Amino acid sequence: MGRLSVDLCGIGLDNPLIPASGTFGYGYEFAELYDINCLGTFSFKGTTLQPRYGNPTPRIAECTAGMLNAVGLQNPGVGRVISEELPKLRTVFHKPVMANICGFSESDYVETAQRLDEQEGIGWLELNISCPNVHGGGMSFGTDPKSAGELTKAVRKAVRKPLIVKLSPNVTSIAEIAKACEAAGADALSLINTLLGLRIDLRTRRPVLANRTGGFSGPAVFPVALRMVQDVARAVRIPVVGMGGIRSAEDVLEMMMAGACCVEIGTANLVDPYACPAILEQLPRVMDTYGIRDLREIIGGANT
């Protein structure tokens, strides 16, 4: 294994960089710009049992050092993902990919997870119990340890592949929810999803987003994400995937020192579609600057 190589639930990654769900589509759009096989893997667009058109517009708002989104899980539904999106993806990406799974009931999550669990090329199932932009599902499962644990347990029983549970920062104690998911059978945890935010248009005196609120992401959330990743890494024994505001090789190293075995990069891809290969190119040089021979030696290094 090379000095950038890491492991996620027993599957080796060439490097720790993973574009986050919702910022990388199903991969082939970015494959028109560069060879996406340079990535460790990526988490494809959040997928639900039935097609979703998402929330009404406007559903994007700019913020200082970040953005709000209330896209609302727009996707073609798991049937079309399997029949149309995954075959196209396999022509451009030749590594295991991460499937991000969303739902509005336990049965939704279970059936969607089962169908994606059967697909060739999917290495991990990322259970999104933390989307703040939909009503009647998403984050409602991820804000209570009991609900999070029950959903995790139901999906874990139904699938064979590694199950990663994506956690919400919009809670009192993210560590308690992390422990509940671990006890229920999660193989790993990913965090943080977006923070809940609001912008108001001074001219109309109304919220900018049609959904009123949206998920706040970008560089401004990085210190919050870093703290939560460390809190969770200290509370559980399963791997942690860190995300939230990462935009540089230095951010990657900080996140791994806080306890992440690999990282997801989200908003940076929307600002600059070449963000991930640029960070990958910087990483060995920045490692040399700080005397880091191998990324695996720094995981959780700040947690003593």
Phi, psi and omega in degrees: 000144180280175184290343177265353186289144177221176181233137175230105178058040177085359177252124182284142175242140179295333178202167188273008188271124183226106172304136186278153179303141178089351180241002187223009180054226175251022170093318189291338176296317179287335179295342175286343183260322180202168180285103184289354175290353173289342182283159172298306170194191169210159178258117185281171189308138181308127188242132179247169182296314180252157177300147176227136178269354179083188182278161175294159178269157000286145181226014172229137177220135177281150177221164173297123178057035178171197180206159170251139172227142174225049183298321175083034174061040174299125179194161185279000183090153189298327180299312180286330174300315181291318186277333186241311188285314183295319176300320178294320180299318184296339179284342184239345182230125191242028177235165173300140181246158180261128180261120178268125190242129179234163180191178182236000176203165178300318181295324175302308182300314184297312183293318179297317179297317180300317183292322179284331178299333183276353190272137176297138175092347177273122183264325184222153172249120180258109185273107184273099177252027192220014180287122183272003191253011178232159182250141177079020179184207175056245188296337182300334177279339189257006182256000180226127182304320182295311180296317179298318180293319181295318179293317178301315181298318181296317180289320180302323180292335188265349186231164180253330186283161180304135183250118178253127180258126182267122191259152178268141173276353186273056185219166178285314181224101180292333180294323179294320178292321177301315180295324178294320178292320177299314180296332181274357174114007177299140177273337179198170178230145173236141184192150009251153165284183187289153172278153181276126184221173185212140168235146179239133177280119184292334180284314182271343184061031179233159175303143179294319182276138177298331179279001186074299180248165178207177180274124181269126180219173179116182187305331182297335184270355187304312180298325177293314179299317181300316179296317181291322176299317179294319178303315182288317180300327177285337187267339186234169178250356179270162182297152178238131173258120184263142177204163178128093174080011181289130179217006182211166175297324178298320178298321178301313181296318177301314182297322179288324176295332177284348176129358180281136176276340175200174187226151171252141183240121188249273187304327180304327179293331180281330178282317183218109183297345178262014185302313184294311177297330177293317178295319179299320179294324181286332194302311180300320180295318180291323175301316179299321180303324183256015175067033181260115181277325188213132182299327184296338182282347183257353183299120181073015184294341179267007189258012180276000000 
